Amino acid sequence: MRILLMATAYNGLTQRAHRELTALGHEVSVELSLSDEAMRQAALLFKPGLIICPFLKDRIPDDIWENHTCIIIHPGIKGDRGPSSMDWAIMEDVEEWGVTALQAAAIMDAGDIWASRTFKRRSVDKARMYRHEIMEAGMEVIMDTIKRFSTGIYFPEMLDYGNRDIKGKLRPPMTQKDRRIDWKRDGVDTIIRKVYSADNQPGVLDTLLGEEYYLYGIHREGRLLGDPGQIIAKRQDAICIAAIDGAVWISHLRKRDAEGERYFKLPATRVLADKLKDVPERPLDVLYKGGIKESFFDAICLGSADTYNEIWYHEENDVGYLAFDFYNGAMDTEKCYRLRDTFLAARKRPTKVIVLSCGMDFWSNGIHLGVIEAAEDPAREAWRNINAIDDLVYEIITTDTHLVVSVMLGSAAAGGLIMALAADRIYAHHGIILNPHYKTMGLYGSEYWTYLLPRWVGQEKAMDLTENCLPITVEEAHDILSIDGIIYNDGYDFYRHVALLAEQLARAPDYDMQIRLKAEQRRLDEEKKPLTAYREEELAEMKKCLYDPNHIYPQCGVDFHTARRNFVHKIRPAATPLRLARHRVVDG
């Protein structure tokens, strides 16, 4: 079937729908909802049998849905209507939520129901719920809808609020007044729920040190106490604010826009900077332990730790588990070096296997574009950041004392994905999306990708992946990258499965032989071409990207600094990229 995906942005659910539907043999094209005319052109050019909107905030022009069946994937239960569906579900702490496939109609979110799924809601923020439960349920309702539509005889369910099965209702947009934190009255649980409902957009507006900021990235603190509403500590990127019954950490802030000034989200300690000079630092050990294995896994999978940290360590049965959880998967210079130092410390431990793992949302997306954009000299900061992540990847590649396993519970892109390839084994969670390319951001890339990617896929496929700039599913990665396995378990069960695999490696009768073979292969590779040569060649290309404004890749259309600025400030493209909009590609 010819299926046109219309979306506000090419987000995770849209990427997954694009790749999974293509893998099933459908002809799929993508159009971003940049204008009514662009959407009309897409429908006219592609002549789709079905239009699906996995992530659409804009209204579909009437003449499109009147002439084509258009399915809206709505992140709410049957009957739920309005733009703040997940926000209200989190704020009201509902036990069950869901996703509904609706046919576009004159009244927003009131069309016929083609499919729906429900799930038990966890206590997580809006972005995490979207990336996991919403995305899984979203793909299920997309598949159900296509099957039902293909029969030609299925009649969708009309929205009838008299039906007992319809439990949702029309809700207004959630406002900052609805989320406002009262530090003198709200307990930690309430504060967390309010920030969860707004993360990672739009954030919760609050006043700190006399100025207004939006709060993001909240974590519970189990020991520190202070006057409610006061900043009582800082650690890494985060600040700790006291509440009436405890305290919370806030990892990111965005200053409220002023006339002529637009701000973007950054690590909290960078935003407040000198204002925090009298706030005490509360550092943690380099190898910060997560307690017993179950507590460690819960902290990573469920965000249930009793303090804030981005890097956790646990060891058991000859396995060292090193987990990192960076907000939105972005790794600035300091994070790269902090992770490198922790990895080096883990490498000195009397273990046999090191498992590199991530939090629930992302493995890594590489360098931190926001911190680079905020720097006085963005090119210089980008250069520092690239070299820092290169230094980290180098240490993983050259580890000769352990077997290293990359375990991806969350999606990965660019240099962050390449970092995973530095390990000896790779396991990934079903449903995540991988983007093994750089040029859509105007970058050549580094992280020894010219060594690592061909090592896993061969030279020809490496060029194909980095030039075509399309996402791949883990199923595709299993075939293309020859990754060692796909894990279908969720949450704690995922990491329990990982522990079994890692302990089997550590106990393997041929473990010592594997270590010797690994060292020998590294020696042969080094003789063929030293790692320093790969790095020098990559950085020579990267220097052009950073310092030559005329160095533009066709996959991007603008230089790195413009692309980065557009990304950070959420400036939408002028047109849907041709790699997505196949209906706009003219043969020959």
C-alpha positions in Angstrom: 0.0 0.0 0.0 1.1 3.6 -0.7 1.2 5.2 2.8 1.9 8.9 3.3 3.1 9.9 6.7 2.3 13.5 7.7 4.0 14.8 10.8 5.0 18.0 12.6 8.5 16.6 13.0 10.4 13.5 12.0 10.3 12.3 15.6 10.9 8.8 17.1 7.4 7.4 16.4 7.4 8.8 12.8 10.9 7.3 12.2 9.8 4.0 13.5 6.6 3.9 11.5 8.6 4.9 8.4 11.1 2.1 8.8 8.8 -0.6 10.0 6.1 0.0 7.4 8.8 0.1 4.7 10.2 -3.3 6.0 6.7 -4.8 5.6 6.7 -3.9 1.9 4.6 -0.7 1.9 5.6 2.2 -0.2 6.1 5.0 2.4 6.8 8.6 2.0 7.0 11.4 4.6 5.8 15.0 4.4 6.3 17.5 7.3 3.3 19.7 8.0 5.2 22.9 7.1 2.2 24.5 5.3 -1.2 23.6 4.0 0.0 23.9 0.4 3.0 21.5 1.1 0.6 18.9 2.5 -1.8 19.3 -0.4 1.1 18.9 -2.9 2.3 15.7 -1.1 -1.1 14.1 -1.3 -1.4 15.1 -5.0 2.1 13.9 -5.9 2.2 10.6 -3.9 -1.5 9.6 -4.4 -1.5 7.6 -1.2 -3.9 4.8 -0.4 -3.8 5.9 3.3 -2.4 8.9 5.2 -1.2 8.3 8.7 -0.2 11.1 11.1 2.0 9.6 13.8 2.9 13.0 15.4 0.8 15.9 14.1 0.2 19.2 16.0 -1.1 21.0 13.0 -4.6 20.8 11.4 -4.9 18.8 8.2 -6.6 21.0 5.5 -10.2 20.0 5.0 -9.8 19.1 1.3 -7.2 16.5 2.2 -9.1 14.5 4.8 -12.3 14.9 2.8 -10.6 13.1 -0.2 -8.3 10.7 1.6 -8.6 8.6 4.7 -6.4 10.3 7.2 -5.5 8.6 10.5 -4.4 10.7 13.5 -2.4 8.9 16.2 -3.6 10.5 19.4 -1.7 9.9 22.7 -4.8 9.4 24.8 -7.5 6.9 25.6 -10.8 6.6 23.7 -12.7 9.9 24.0 -9.8 11.9 25.1 -9.5 15.2 23.2 -7.2 18.2 23.4 -3.6 19.1 23.0 -2.5 18.3 26.6 -3.5 14.6 26.8 -0.4 13.2 28.5 0.0 16.3 30.7 -3.4 15.8 32.3 -2.9 12.0 32.6 0.3 12.6 34.6 -1.0 15.5 36.7 -4.1 13.5 37.7 -1.9 10.4 38.3 -4.3 8.1 36.3 -3.5 4.4 36.6 -4.2 3.6 32.9 -3.6 5.6 29.7 -3.5 4.7 26.0 -3.2 5.6 22.3 -6.1 5.9 19.9 -6.0 5.9 16.0 -8.7 8.5 14.9 -9.9 9.4 11.5 -9.4 13.1 10.8 -12.7 15.0 10.9 -14.0 18.6 11.1 -13.8 18.5 14.9 -10.3 18.0 16.3 -9.8 14.5 17.9 -13.5 13.7 17.4 -13.3 11.4 14.4 -14.1 7.7 14.1 -11.9 5.3 16.1 -9.9 2.7 14.0 -7.9 1.2 16.8 -6.9 1.8 20.4 -4.5 0.4 23.0 -4.2 1.0 26.8 -1.4 0.5 29.2 -0.6 0.8 32.9 0.9 4.2 33.4 4.2 4.4 35.3 5.4 7.3 37.4 7.7 8.8 34.7 7.9 12.1 32.9 6.0 12.9 29.7 8.9 12.4 27.4 9.7 9.0 28.8 6.1 7.9 28.6 6.0 9.0 25.0 9.2 7.2 24.0 8.2 3.9 25.6 4.5 3.2 26.3 3.1 5.7 23.7 5.5 4.6 21.0 4.8 0.9 21.5 1.1 1.4 21.7 1.3 3.8 18.8 2.9 1.3 16.5 0.3 -1.3 17.5 -2.6 0.9 16.6 -0.9 1.9 13.3 -0.5 -1.8 12.4 -4.1 -2.6 13.4 -5.4 0.3 11.4 -3.6 -0.7 8.3 -4.8 -4.3 8.5 -8.4 -3.1 9.1 -8.3 -0.5 6.3 -6.8 -3.1 3.9 -9.8 -5.3 4.2 -12.1 -2.7 2.7 -15.0 -3.9 4.9 -14.0 -2.6 8.3 -16.2 0.1 9.8 -14.5 2.3 12.4 -16.2 3.0 15.8 -18.0 6.3 16.1 -17.1 8.4 19.1 -20.1 8.1 21.4 -19.7 9.5 24.9 -22.8 7.5 25.9 -20.7 4.3 25.4 -19.3 3.0 28.7 -16.0 2.1 27.0 -15.4 5.8 26.2 -13.7 7.1 29.4 -11.9 10.1 28.0 -13.2 13.6 27.7 -12.4 17.0 26.1 -9.7 18.7 28.1 -8.4 22.3 27.7 -4.7 23.0 27.1 -2.8 22.8 30.3 -1.4 26.2 31.4 1.5 27.3 33.6 -1.1 28.2 36.2 -2.2 24.5 36.3 1.5 23.5 36.9 2.6 26.2 39.2 4.7 24.9 42.1 3.9 26.2 45.6 7.1 25.5 47.4 5.5 26.3 50.8 2.7 23.8 50.3 3.6 21.2 47.7 5.3 18.0 48.8 8.0 16.3 46.7 5.6 13.9 45.1 3.4 16.8 43.9 6.4 18.8 42.6 7.7 15.8 40.7 4.3 15.2 39.1 4.1 18.8 38.0 7.5 18.8 36.4 6.9 15.3 34.9 3.8 16.7 33.2 5.9 19.3 31.4 9.1 17.5 30.5 10.5 17.9 28.1 8.2 20.6 26.9 7.1 23.2 27.9 8.7 23.0 31.3 7.3 24.4 34.6 7.7 28.1 35.0 9.2 29.1 38.4 11.1 31.9 40.1 14.7 31.2 41.2 17.0 33.8 42.7 14.6 36.6 41.6 14.3 35.5 37.9 11.9 33.3 36.0 13.0 30.0 34.5 11.4 26.9 33.1 12.3 23.7 35.1 13.2 20.3 33.5 14.8 17.1 34.5 13.6 16.5 38.0 15.0 13.8 40.4 14.2 13.0 44.0 16.7 13.7 46.8 16.5 11.4 49.8 18.7 13.1 52.4 19.3 16.8 52.0 16.9 19.2 53.7 16.5 23.0 53.7 14.1 25.9 53.5 11.4 25.2 50.9 12.1 26.9 47.6 15.7 27.5 48.4 18.6 26.2 46.3 20.6 24.1 48.9 23.1 22.2 46.8 24.6 21.7 43.3 26.1 18.7 41.6 27.4 18.3 38.0 24.7 20.0 35.9 21.9 20.1 38.6 20.7 22.2 41.4 18.9 20.9 44.5 15.8 22.8 45.7 14.3 22.1 49.2 10.7 21.2 49.6 8.5 20.9 52.7 9.1 17.2 53.0 12.5 16.7 51.3 14.2 18.1 48.2 14.4 17.7 44.4 17.2 18.1 41.9 16.5 20.0 38.7 19.0 19.3 35.9 18.0 21.8 33.3 16.6 25.3 33.0 15.4 27.7 30.3 15.3 31.4 31.1 11.9 32.9 30.3 12.0 34.7 26.9 12.1 38.5 27.1 11.5 41.1 24.4 14.1 40.6 21.7 15.6 37.7 23.7 14.9 34.0 23.1 16.4 31.4 25.3 16.8 27.6 25.1 17.2 24.8 27.6 20.6 24.3 29.2 22.1 22.5 32.2 21.0 24.3 35.3 24.4 25.1 36.7 25.4 26.7 33.4 22.3 28.8 33.3 22.7 30.1 36.9 26.6 30.1 36.8 28.0 32.8 39.2 24.7 33.0 41.1 25.6 29.6 42.6 29.0 30.6 43.9 27.8 30.3 47.6 25.8 27.1 47.0 27.7 24.1 48.3 28.8 21.4 45.9 27.7 17.8 46.8 30.1 15.6 44.7 29.9 11.8 44.4 32.6 9.2 44.1 33.8 8.5 40.5 32.5 4.9 40.9 29.3 5.9 42.5 27.6 2.6 43.6 24.0 1.9 43.1 23.7 -0.5 46.0 22.6 -4.1 45.3 22.1 -5.1 41.7 18.3 -4.7 42.0 18.6 -1.2 43.3 21.0 -0.3 40.6 18.8 -1.6 37.9 15.7 0.2 39.4 17.7 3.4 39.5 18.5 3.1 35.8 15.2 1.7 34.5 12.7 3.5 36.7 14.5 6.7 37.8 13.9 5.6 41.4 17.3 6.6 42.9 17.3 8.7 46.0 19.7 11.3 44.6 20.8 12.8 41.3 23.7 11.4 39.3 24.3 10.8 35.6 26.7 7.9 36.0 26.2 4.8 38.1 28.4 1.8 38.8 27.8 -1.6 40.2 29.8 -4.9 40.1 28.8 -8.4 40.8 29.9 -11.9 39.6 33.0 -10.6 37.7 30.9 -8.0 35.8 31.1 -4.2 36.2 28.0 -2.4 35.2 28.6 1.3 34.2 25.4 3.1 33.4 25.1 6.7 32.1 21.9 8.7 31.7 22.4 12.0 30.0 19.4 14.3 29.4 18.2 13.9 25.8 21.4 11.8 25.2 23.6 14.9 24.8 27.2 14.7 26.0 29.1 17.9 26.5 32.9 18.1 27.0 32.7 17.6 30.8 30.3 14.7 30.5 32.6 12.9 28.0 35.6 13.3 30.3 33.6 12.3 33.4 32.4 9.1 31.7 35.9 8.4 30.4 37.3 8.8 33.9 34.6 6.5 35.3 35.3 3.9 32.6 39.1 4.0 33.3 38.3 3.5 37.0 36.0 0.6 36.2 38.8 -0.9 34.0 41.0 -1.1 37.1 38.5 -3.2 39.0 39.0 -7.0 39.3 36.2 -7.8 36.9 36.2 -9.6 33.5 33.4 -7.8 31.7 32.3 -4.2 31.6 28.7 -3.5 30.6 28.2 0.0 29.2 24.5 0.8 29.5 22.2 3.8 29.5 19.0 5.0 31.0 15.5 4.4 29.7 15.4 7.2 27.0 18.7 7.4 25.1 22.0 5.6 24.7 23.7 8.8 23.4 23.2 11.3 20.6 26.8 12.5 20.7 28.0 16.0 21.2 25.9 18.6 23.1 24.6 21.1 20.5 23.0 23.3 23.2 26.1 23.8 25.2 28.0 24.5 21.9 25.4 27.0 20.8 25.6 28.8 24.2 29.4 29.1 24.2 31.2 32.4 23.5 33.1 30.6 20.7 30.9 27.7 19.4 33.5 26.4 17.0 36.1 26.2 19.7 33.6 24.5 22.1 32.5 22.0 19.4 36.2 21.2 18.8 36.7 20.5 22.5 33.6 18.4 22.7 34.5 16.3 19.6 38.0 15.7 21.0 36.5 14.7 24.4 34.2 12.1 22.9 37.1 10.9 20.8 39.2 10.4 23.9 36.4 8.4 25.5 35.9 6.2 22.5 39.6 5.6 22.2 39.7 4.1 25.7 36.9 1.8 24.9 38.5 0.6 21.7 41.9 0.0 23.3 40.6 -1.9 26.4 42.7 -5.1 26.5 41.8 -6.2 30.1 38.1 -6.8 29.7 35.4 -7.7 27.3 33.2 -4.6 26.8 29.5 -4.9 26.1 27.3 -2.0 24.9 23.7 -2.4 26.0 21.3 0.1 24.3 18.0 0.4 26.1 17.4 3.8 24.4 17.9 5.2 20.9 21.2 6.5 19.6 22.5 8.7 16.9 25.7 10.1 15.3 28.8 9.9 17.5 26.8 8.4 20.3 25.9 5.4 18.2 29.5 5.1 17.0 30.6 5.0 20.7 28.5 1.8 21.1 30.4 0.2 18.2 33.7 0.6 20.1 32.6 -2.4 22.3 33.1 -6.1 21.7 29.5 -7.0 21.9 26.3 -5.0 21.3 22.8 -5.8 22.5 19.8 -3.5 21.9 16.2 -3.2 23.0 13.4 -3.8 20.5 11.8 -0.6 19.3 14.7 1.8 19.6 15.8 3.8 16.6 19.4 4.2 15.4 20.7 7.0 13.2 24.3 6.1 12.1 25.0 9.4 10.3 26.2 13.0 10.9 25.7 15.0 7.7 22.1 16.2 8.4 23.8 18.4 11.1 26.4 19.6 8.7 29.2 17.4 10.2 31.6 14.9 8.8 31.8 13.0 12.1 34.6 11.7 14.2 34.7 9.1 17.1 36.8 6.9 14.9 33.7 6.1 12.8 35.8 5.5 9.7 37.4 2.6 11.6 34.5 1.3 13.7 31.6 1.4 11.2 33.3 -0.5 8.4 34.6 -2.9 11.0 31.0 -3.9 11.8 29.3 -3.4 8.3 32.0 -3.2 5.7 33.1 -0.2 3.8 30.3 -0.1 1.2 27.5 -0.3 3.7 29.2 2.2 6.0 29.2 4.8 3.2 25.6 4.0 2.4 24.5 4.5 6.0 26.4 7.8 6.4 25.4 9.3 3.1 21.7 8.3 2.9 21.1 9.6 6.4 18.1 7.5 7.2 17.3 5.8 10.6 17.4 2.1 11.0 15.5 -0.2 13.4 17.2 -2.7 15.6 16.0 -5.5 13.4 17.8 -3.8 10.5 20.8 -3.2 12.7 20.8 -6.9 13.6 21.1 -7.7 9.9 23.3 -4.8 8.9 25.6 -4.3 11.9 25.5 -7.9 13.0 24.8 -6.8 16.6 24.8 -9.7 19.0 21.1 -9.6 20.0 17.8 -7.9 20.4 16.2 -7.9 23.8 12.4 -7.8 24.0 12.1 -7.6 27.8 11.3 -4.2 29.4 12.6 -2.3 32.3 14.1 -4.4 35.1 13.6 -7.6 33.1 15.7 -6.1 30.3 18.7 -5.6 32.7 18.2 -9.0 34.3 18.6 -10.5 30.9 21.7 -8.4 30.3 23.2 -9.6 33.6 22.7 -13.2 32.5 24.4 -12.6 29.2 27.3 -10.7 30.8 27.9 -13.3 33.5 27.9 -16.0 30.8 30.7 -14.1 29.1 32.6 -13.7 32.3 32.3 -17.5 33.0 33.0 -18.7 29.5 35.7 -21.4 29.3 37.3 -19.6 26.5 37.3 -16.2 28.1 41.1 -15.9 28.3 41.3 -16.9 24.6 38.8 -14.2 23.7 40.9 -11.6 25.5 44.0 -12.8 23.6 42.2 -12.8 20.2 40.9 -9.3 20.9 44.4 -8.0 21.6 45.8 -9.7 18.5 43.0 -8.3 16.3 43.7 -4.8 17.7 47.4 -5.2 17.0 46.8 -6.3 13.4 44.3 -3.4 12.9 46.9 -1.0 14.3 49.6 -2.3 11.9 47.3 -1.9 9.0 46.3 1.7 9.9 46.9 3.3 13.3 44.0 4.8 15.3 45.8 8.1 15.3 45.6 8.2 11.5 41.8 7.7 11.5 41.4 10.4 14.1 43.6 12.9 12.3 41.7 12.3 9.0 38.3 12.7 10.6 39.3 15.8 12.6 40.8 17.4 9.4 37.3 17.1 7.9 35.6 18.3 11.0 37.8 21.4 11.1 36.3 22.3 7.7 32.8 21.9 9.1 33.6 24.2 12.1 35.7 26.9 10.4 34.6 27.1 6.7 31.1 28.6 6.3 31.1 27.4 2.7 31.6 23.8 3.7 28.1 22.5 3.2 26.8 18.9 2.7 23.8 18.4 0.4 22.2 16.3 3.1 22.0 19.4 5.3 21.8 22.3 2.9 23.4 24.7 5.4 26.7 24.8 7.3 27.0 23.3 10.8 26.6 26.5 12.7 23.3 27.3 10.9 22.0 23.8 11.3 22.9 23.7 15.0 21.3 27.1 15.6 18.1 25.9 13.8 18.0 22.7 15.9 18.6 24.4 19.2 16.1 27.2 18.6 13.6 24.8 17.0 13.5 26.6 13.7 11.6 24.3 11.2 13.1 23.6 7.8 11.8 25.4 4.7 10.8 22.0 3.1 10.7 18.3 3.9 14.1 16.8 3.1 14.1 14.8 -0.1 15.5 11.7 1.6 12.2 11.5 3.4 9.8 12.9 0.8 10.3 10.4 -2.0 7.2 11.8 -3.7 9.2 15.0 -4.5 12.1 13.1 -6.0 12.1 13.3 -9.8 13.6 10.3 -11.5 16.6 11.2 -13.6 
